[in-house]
Amino acid sequence: MKLRSGWLVVFFVTLLSFVMVSRPSYPQQKQQKKVKAQMTMSKDEVPVTTKSQDARQKYLEGMQFMWNLQADKARASFQDAVQKDPDFALGYMGLAMTRGKFSDSKQDYDKAESLMDKVSEGEKQLVTFTKSQFEGNTAKAKEALDKLLSMFPKDKMVQTYAGNFENFVKQDYDAAISHYQKAIAIDKNFAPAYNIMGYAYSSKNDFKKAEAAFKKYISLIPDNPNPYDSYGELLLKYGKYDESIKQYQKALKIDPNFWSSYEGLGNNYVFKDNFSKARETYQQLFDKATVPNWKLAALFDQATSFVREGDINNALTELDKRAALAEKEGNPVAAATSYGNKGFILVESGKPEEAMKQFDKAKETIESSDLPDQLKKNLTAFANLLRVYGMTAQGKTDEAKSELDNKDKLIGGSTDPGVEKNYESFMGYLALKQNNYDEALAHFQKGDIQDPFDWYYMSQAYEKKGETDKAAKLVDKIHKSNLNSMNLAIAHYKTQTTVTKGTK
C-alpha cells in the first residue's frame, strides 16, 4: 500500500507514514524477531534521546511497525513510549505520524517541539522535517531533510525519508530509487526500502524491477500482509487481475483486518467490470474498518465505481455520505475533497453552475478549518484553481483568464509542487476552451502527465487539430490504465462512447 494522489482527488501531499491505518493480527513470533533484529542503532544514525531504555525500545519498535504500514501497532508502541518517558520528544513525533485526526497530530507535534531543548540537533531536524510535511511546508521540510542527509548519510531511515520525498513530493523517481538503494546498501534487510522502491520502479513503468523489489520485500517479512498487498497492486496495474486478487487474498488470510487489501480487491473487480462485486467488497471495507479514514476511503471508492459505470447520481450520493462522515469526524480535508470531487463530476456531466456551489463549499471548509497555516494556504490554492476550472466550464473564459493571469494572488501562498502542476493543467483547459490547441497541449505537458484526466483533454486537443491517431492513442491509454482514481473513472466515462464507436 502507498499514498495516492491526483488532480482534484487529494488536496495535499504528506509522508507515506501519515496514511498508515492498518491493524495487523498475524502471528507474532517471527515478526518480533525481525523487529528486534533491526532495532540496534549506531553513531551513524539519528540519536534517540530518552531517560528510559524501555521507552527507547518501544519507540524503535513503533518505527519498525510504522515502516511496514502497521499504524495501529505503531501508535500503541509510541503511546507506551511516552507513558514510560513523558518527556520523550521522538515518541510524540511518532504518535503524531500515526494519528487519524489533524488536531491530535498537531497536539503531539506541539508537545514534541516543546521538548527540543532536551534533544540532539539530529532529532530537532527530524521533528522539523516530519512536522513541516504535516503542515504542508515542503520548502521547510526539504531544508531539514538536507541537514539530516548531511549529518547522517549512513542512516537508512534518513535515506528512505529522502526517497519518499523525491518519490511522492517531487515525483523524481530516479532520485528516489537512488536513496532507497543507499538505504539497502546500509542494511540489505531493511524491508521498507524494497517496498517503496518497488512503487518507484512501477511509476517508471519498469515491471521487472518493481516485481523483483516486491518479491524481495515478501521474502524479508513473509508473515506481514503488506508485501502481498503491494505486489497485488503492481499486478493490478499491469492488468493481471486474477494474479492480483490472489495476492490480496494472501494478505487478508494473514490479517483479515488489513483494510488496504479490501480496496485492492474491489479495484480489481472494477477493472473486470464486475461492479456489483466491487461495491460489495468496498462495503465490506466500510463495515469492517475501525478507523474513520478507511471508511472515508470506502465511500470514495464506491463513488468512483459509480462514475466509471456511468451512474452519476449514485456517485454524488456516496460523496454526500463521505462529506457528512468527514464533517462528523472533524476531517476538513476529506470534507473539502468530497465537495471538490462532487464539483468535478458535475462539471464533467454538464452542470458547471451546480459545480461552482460545491467548489465554493470546498474553499469555505478549508478557510474555516483549524488546519496548519501553510497546509491551509496549499489547499486554498487548489480550491481557487477549482473555481477557475468551474468558471471556464461555464464559458466565463475572460474571467477565468484574468484569475489565472494573477498567479501570485491565485496560488502564491502555496509551497506544494502539485499546485504548480494543477495550475498548468487548468491553463491547458482554458486554452482548449478558447480553441488554442497548441497552447493547450503545451500547458498539459507541463502539468501532471501521469494524470488520466490530462490525457483526456490532450486527446480532445489533438482531435480538434485533426491529429486523430494521437488522440486515439491517448484514449486507448485511458482504457488500458488500471490505477483506480476518480480522474481515471471520469476520463473512462467521457471516452466510453468514443471507444464503442471504434476509435480505439
C-alpha positions in Angstrom: 0.0 0.0 0.0 1.2 3.5 -0.7 -0.1 7.0 -0.6 -2.0 8.0 -3.7 -2.6 11.5 -5.1 -4.0 13.1 -8.2 -5.6 16.1 -9.8 -8.7 17.1 -7.9 -8.6 13.9 -5.8 -6.3 14.5 -2.9 -5.6 18.1 -1.9 -2.2 17.6 -0.2 1.0 15.6 -0.2 2.4 14.2 3.0 4.6 11.5 4.3 3.8 7.9 3.3 3.6 7.1 7.0 0.7 9.5 7.5 -1.8 7.3 5.8 -0.9 4.1 7.5 -4.1 2.8 9.1 -3.7 -0.9 9.1 -4.4 -3.3 12.0 -2.3 -6.4 11.8 -3.2 -9.6 13.7 -0.7 -12.1 12.2 1.5 -14.5 14.3 3.9 -12.5 16.3 6.9 -14.8 17.0 8.7 -14.4 13.7 7.8 -10.7 13.4 9.1 -9.9 16.8 12.5 -11.4 15.9 12.6 -9.2 12.8 11.7 -6.1 14.8 14.4 -6.8 17.4 17.0 -7.6 14.8 16.6 -4.1 13.3 16.4 -2.1 16.5 20.1 -1.7 17.0 21.4 1.8 16.4 24.8 3.3 15.8 26.5 6.7 15.8 25.7 7.0 12.1 22.0 7.2 12.9 19.8 10.0 14.3 20.1 9.7 18.1 17.1 8.8 20.3 17.2 10.8 23.5 15.2 9.4 26.4 15.8 8.7 30.1 14.1 5.3 29.7 15.6 2.3 27.9 12.2 0.7 27.8 10.8 3.9 26.1 13.6 3.8 23.6 12.8 0.2 22.7 9.1 1.0 22.3 9.9 3.9 20.0 12.2 1.8 17.8 9.6 -1.0 17.8 6.9 1.6 16.8 9.1 2.9 13.9 9.5 -0.7 12.7 5.8 -1.2 12.7 5.2 2.1 11.1 7.6 1.5 8.2 5.7 -1.7 7.5 2.4 0.1 7.4 1.1 -1.2 10.8 -0.1 2.1 12.2 -2.3 0.8 14.9 0.5 -1.3 16.4 3.0 1.6 15.9 0.6 4.0 17.7 0.3 1.6 20.6 4.1 1.3 20.8 4.6 5.1 20.7 1.9 5.5 23.4 3.8 3.1 25.6 7.0 5.0 24.9 5.6 8.4 26.1 4.0 6.8 29.1 7.4 5.4 30.1 9.0 8.8 29.4 6.6 11.8 29.3 9.5 14.0 28.1 10.3 11.8 25.0 10.2 14.1 22.0 10.6 11.4 19.3 7.9 9.4 21.0 5.4 12.3 20.5 6.6 12.7 16.9 5.8 9.0 16.3 2.4 9.5 17.8 1.7 12.5 15.6 2.7 10.5 12.5 0.1 7.7 13.3 -2.9 9.8 14.4 -6.1 9.8 12.4 -7.0 13.5 13.1 -5.2 16.7 12.4 -5.9 18.1 15.8 -4.4 15.1 17.5 -1.3 15.2 15.4 -0.9 19.0 16.0 -1.1 18.4 19.7 1.6 15.7 19.6 3.9 17.8 17.4 3.4 20.8 19.7 4.5 18.6 22.6 7.5 17.3 20.7 8.6 20.9 19.8 8.3 21.9 23.5 11.0 19.4 24.3 13.5 20.5 21.7 15.9 21.8 24.4 16.3 18.2 25.6 17.3 16.6 22.4 20.2 16.4 19.8 20.4 18.6 16.7 19.6 15.5 14.6 16.4 14.9 16.5 15.4 18.6 16.1 15.8 18.3 12.3 13.8 15.1 12.2 10.9 16.6 14.1 11.1 19.7 11.9 11.1 17.6 8.8 8.1 15.5 9.7 6.1 18.4 11.2 6.8 20.5 8.1 5.4 17.7 5.9 2.3 17.6 8.2 1.9 21.3 7.8 2.3 21.2 4.0 5.5 23.3 4.1 7.6 21.4 1.6 10.3 24.0 1.4 11.0 23.9 5.2 10.8 20.1 5.1 13.4 19.9 2.3 15.7 22.2 4.3 15.5 20.0 7.3 15.9 16.9 5.2 19.1 18.2 3.5 20.5 18.8 7.0 19.7 15.3 8.1 21.3 13.9 4.9 24.4 15.9 5.6 24.6 14.9 9.3 23.5 11.2 8.9 24.2 10.0 5.3 24.6 6.4 6.7 21.2 6.4 8.4 18.9 4.0 6.4 15.7 5.7 7.7 17.0 9.2 6.7 17.8 7.8 3.2 14.3 6.3 3.0 12.7 9.6 4.1 14.7 11.3 1.3 13.5 8.7 -1.1 9.9 9.2 -0.1 10.3 13.0 -0.5 11.6 12.5 -4.1 9.1 9.9 -4.9 5.8 11.4 -3.6 6.5 15.1 -3.4 8.8 15.8 -6.4 8.0 12.7 -8.4 11.6 12.3 -9.3 11.7 8.5 -9.4 15.3 8.1 -10.3 16.4 10.2 -7.4 14.0 8.3 -5.1 15.5 5.0 -6.2 19.0 6.2 -5.6 18.1 7.0 -1.9 16.4 3.6 -1.5 19.4 1.8 -2.9 21.6 3.7 -0.4 19.3 2.6 2.4 19.6 -1.0 1.2 23.4 -0.7 1.0 23.4 0.3 4.6 21.1 -2.6 5.6 20.3 -5.2 3.0 17.5 -6.5 5.1 15.7 -3.2 5.5 12.3 -4.3 4.1 10.5 -0.9 3.8 13.1 0.4 1.3 12.3 -2.5 -1.1 8.6 -1.8 -0.8 8.7 1.8 -1.7 11.4 1.3 -4.3 9.0 -1.1 -5.9 6.5 1.7 -6.3 9.1 4.0 -7.7 10.0 1.4 -10.4 6.3 0.9 -11.0 6.0 4.7 -11.6 8.8 4.4 -14.1 6.8 1.5 -15.8 9.7 -0.9 -15.1 7.6 -4.0 -14.2 10.6 -6.4 -13.8 12.5 -4.3 -11.3 9.3 -3.4 -9.5 8.4 -7.1 -9.3 11.9 -8.0 -8.1 11.7 -5.4 -5.3 8.3 -6.5 -4.1 9.3 -10.2 -4.1 12.4 -9.3 -2.0 10.0 -7.4 0.3 7.9 -10.6 0.6 10.9 -12.8 1.3 12.0 -10.5 4.2 8.7 -10.3 6.0 6.5 -13.2 4.7 4.2 -13.1 7.8 3.3 -9.4 7.1 0.2 -8.7 4.9 1.6 -5.5 3.3 4.2 -7.1 0.9 1.4 -9.2 -0.7 -0.8 -6.1 -0.9 2.0 -4.1 -2.6 2.7 -6.9 -5.1 -1.0 -7.2 -5.7 -1.2 -3.5 -6.6 1.6 -3.9 -9.2 -0.1 -6.9 -10.8 -3.3 -4.9 -10.9 -1.6 -2.0 -12.7 -0.4 -4.4 -15.4 -3.9 -6.0 -15.9 -3.0 -9.3 -14.2 -6.3 -9.2 -12.3 -6.6 -12.9 -11.2 -3.0 -12.9 -10.0 -3.5 -9.7 -8.2 -6.6 -11.0 -6.5 -4.6 -14.0 -5.2 -2.0 -11.6 -3.6 -4.7 -9.5 -1.9 -6.4 -12.7 -0.7 -3.0 -13.8 0.8 -2.7 -10.6 2.6 -6.2 -11.0 4.1 -5.5 -14.6 5.1 -2.6 -13.3 7.2 -4.7 -10.4 8.5 -8.5 -10.2 7.8 -8.4 -6.6 9.0 -5.8 -5.4 6.6 -8.1 -2.7 5.1 -6.0 -1.8 2.1 -6.4 -5.3 0.6 -10.2 -4.9 0.5 -9.7 -1.8 -1.5 -7.3 -3.6 -3.8 -9.8 -6.5 -4.3 -12.6 -4.0 -5.1 -10.4 -2.2 -7.6 -9.7 -5.5 -9.4 -13.4 -6.2 -9.7 -13.9 -2.6 -11.1 -11.5 -3.3 -13.9 -13.1 -6.7 -14.6 -16.4 -4.7 -15.0 -17.9 -6.6 -12.1 -19.3 -3.5 -10.4 -21.6 -5.3 -8.0 -18.8 -7.4 -6.7 -16.6 -4.4 -6.4 -19.1 -2.5 -4.4 -19.8 -5.5 -2.2 -16.1 -5.5 -1.4 -15.9 -1.8 -0.7 -18.9 -2.2 1.6 -17.0 -4.9 3.5 -14.2 -2.4 3.9 -16.7 0.2 5.2 -18.4 -2.2 7.6 -15.2 -3.8 9.0 -13.0 -0.7 9.3 -12.5 0.6 12.8 -10.6 3.6 11.5 -12.6 6.6 10.1 -10.1 7.2 7.3 -10.7 3.8 5.8 -14.5 4.3 6.0 -14.0 7.5 4.1 -11.8 5.7 1.6 -14.5 3.1 1.1 -17.1 5.7 0.3 -14.8 7.4 -2.1 -14.2 4.0 -3.8 -17.9 3.5 -4.1 -18.4 6.9 -5.7 -15.5 6.2 -8.2 -17.0 2.9 -9.2 -20.4 4.5 -9.9 -18.7 7.2 -12.1 -16.9 4.5 -14.1 -20.2 2.7 -14.6 -21.8 6.0 -15.7 -24.2 6.2 -12.7 -23.6 9.9 -11.8 -26.5 10.3 -9.3 -25.3 7.4 -7.1 -21.7 8.7 -7.3 -22.9 12.1 -5.9 -24.9 10.3 -3.2 -21.8 8.5 -2.0 -19.8 11.7 -1.9 -22.5 13.3 0.1 -22.2 10.4 2.6 -18.4 10.9 2.7 -18.7 14.6 3.3 -21.2 14.0 6.2 -18.9 11.5 7.8 -15.8 13.7 7.3 -17.6 16.6 9.0 -18.7 14.4 11.8 -15.1 13.1 12.3 -13.6 16.6 12.2 -11.7 16.0 9.0 -11.9 19.2 6.9 -9.6 17.8 4.2 -11.8 14.8 3.5 -14.9 17.1 3.6 -13.3 19.5 1.1 -12.2 16.8 -1.3 -15.7 15.4 -1.2 -17.2 18.7 -2.2 -14.4 19.3 -4.8 -15.0 15.9 -6.4 -18.7 16.5 -6.5 -18.0 19.7 -8.4 -15.6 17.8 -10.7 -18.3 15.3 -11.6 -20.9 18.0 -12.0 -18.7 19.9 -14.4 -17.9 16.9 -16.5 -21.6 15.9 -16.6 -22.6 19.3 -17.9 -23.7 21.1 -14.7 -21.0 23.7 -14.1 -23.3 26.1 -12.2 -24.1 23.4 -9.7 -20.4 22.5 -9.5 -19.5 26.1 -8.5 -21.5 25.7 -5.4 -19.5 22.7 -4.4 -16.2 24.4 -5.2 -17.2 27.3 -3.0 -18.1 24.9 -0.3 -14.7 23.2 -0.5 -13.0 26.5 -0.2 -15.1 27.6 2.7 -14.5 24.3 4.5 -10.7 24.8 4.3 -10.8 28.5 5.2 -12.9 27.9 8.3 -10.8 25.0 9.5 -8.1 25.0 12.1 -5.6 23.3 9.8 -1.9 24.4 10.0 -1.5 27.7 8.2 0.8 26.5 5.4 -1.4 23.5 4.7 -4.4 25.8 4.6 -2.7 28.0 2.0 -1.9 25.0 -0.1 -5.4 23.7 0.0 -6.9 27.2 -0.6 -4.7 27.4 -3.7 -6.2 24.1 -5.0 -9.7 25.4 -4.2 -9.0 28.6 -6.1 -7.9 26.6 -9.1 -11.1 24.5 -8.9 -13.2 27.7 -9.1 -11.3 28.9 -12.2 -12.0 25.5 -13.7 -15.7 25.9 -13.0 -15.7 29.5 -14.5 -14.1 28.1 -17.6 -16.6 25.4 -17.9 -19.4 28.0 -17.6 -17.9 29.8 -20.6 -16.6 32.7 -18.5 -13.2 32.4 -20.1 -12.3 36.1 -19.8 -12.9 36.0 -16.1 -11.0 32.7 -15.8 -8.1 34.1 -17.7 -8.0 37.2 -15.5 -7.8 34.9 -12.4 -5.1 32.7 -13.9 -3.0 35.7 -15.1 -2.9 36.9 -11.5 -0.9 33.9 -10.5 0.5 35.2 -7.3 -2.9 36.1 -5.9 -4.3 32.8 -7.1 -1.7 30.3 -5.8 1.2 32.4 -4.5 0.9 31.3 -0.9 1.4 27.6 -1.8 4.5 25.6 -1.3 3.1 22.4 -2.7 4.7 21.4 -6.1 1.4 19.8 -7.0 -0.3 23.2 -7.1 2.0 24.4 -9.9 1.2 21.2 -12.0 -2.5 21.8 -11.4 -2.1 25.4 -12.5 -0.6 24.3 -15.8 -3.4 21.8 -16.3 -6.1 24.5 -15.8 -4.2 26.8 -18.1 -4.4 24.0 -20.7 -8.1 23.5 -20.0 -8.7 27.2 -20.6 -6.7 27.3 -23.8 -8.6 24.3 -25.1 -11.9 26.0 -24.4 -10.6 29.1 -26.3 -9.7 26.8 -29.3 -5.9 27.4 -28.8 -5.0 23.8 -29.2 -1.2 24.0 -29.4 -1.1 26.3 -26.4 -3.4 23.8 -24.5 -1.1 20.9 -25.3 2.0 22.8 -24.2 0.4 23.6 -20.8 -0.8 20.0 -20.3 2.7 18.8 -21.0 3.9 20.9 -18.0 1.1 19.6 -15.9 0.7 16.1 -14.5 1.5 13.9 -17.4 0.6 10.8 -15.3 -3.0 12.1 -14.9 -5.7 10.3 -17.0 -7.8 13.4 -17.0 -5.0 15.4 -18.6 -4.8 12.6 -21.2 -8.5 13.1 -21.9 -8.2 16.8 -22.6 -5.0 16.3 -24.6 -6.9 13.8 -26.7 -9.6 16.5 -27.2 -6.9 19.0 -28.4 -5.4 16.5 -30.8 -8.8 15.6 -32.1 -9.5 19.3 -32.8 -6.2 19.6 -34.6 -7.1 16.7 -36.8 -4.4 14.5 -35.3 -6.7 11.6 -34.7 -4.0 9.0 -34.3 -2.5 10.8 -31.3 -6.0 11.4 -29.9 -6.8 7.7 -30.3 -3.6 6.6 -28.6 -4.5 8.7 -25.5 -8.0 7.3 -25.4 -6.5 3.8 -25.6 -4.2 4.7 -22.8 -7.1 5.7 -20.6 -8.9 2.4 -21.3 -5.8 0.3 -20.6 -4.9 2.1 -17.3 -5.5 0.1 -14.2 -4.7 2.6 -11.5 -8.1 3.4 -10.0 -8.9 7.0 -9.3 -11.7 9.5 -9.8 -9.8 11.1 -12.6 -9.5 7.8 -14.5 -13.1 7.0 -13.8 -14.2 10.4 -15.3 -11.9 10.0 -18.3 -13.1 6.5 -18.9 -16.8 7.6 -18.6 -16.2 10.5 -21.0 -14.5 8.4 -23.7 -16.7 5.3 -23.5 -18.8 6.3 -26.5 -15.6 7.0 -28.5 -14.3 3.6 -27.7 -17.6 1.9 -28.5 -17.5 3.6 -31.9 -14.1 2.1 -32.7 -11.6 5.0 -32.1 -9.5 2.5 -30.0 
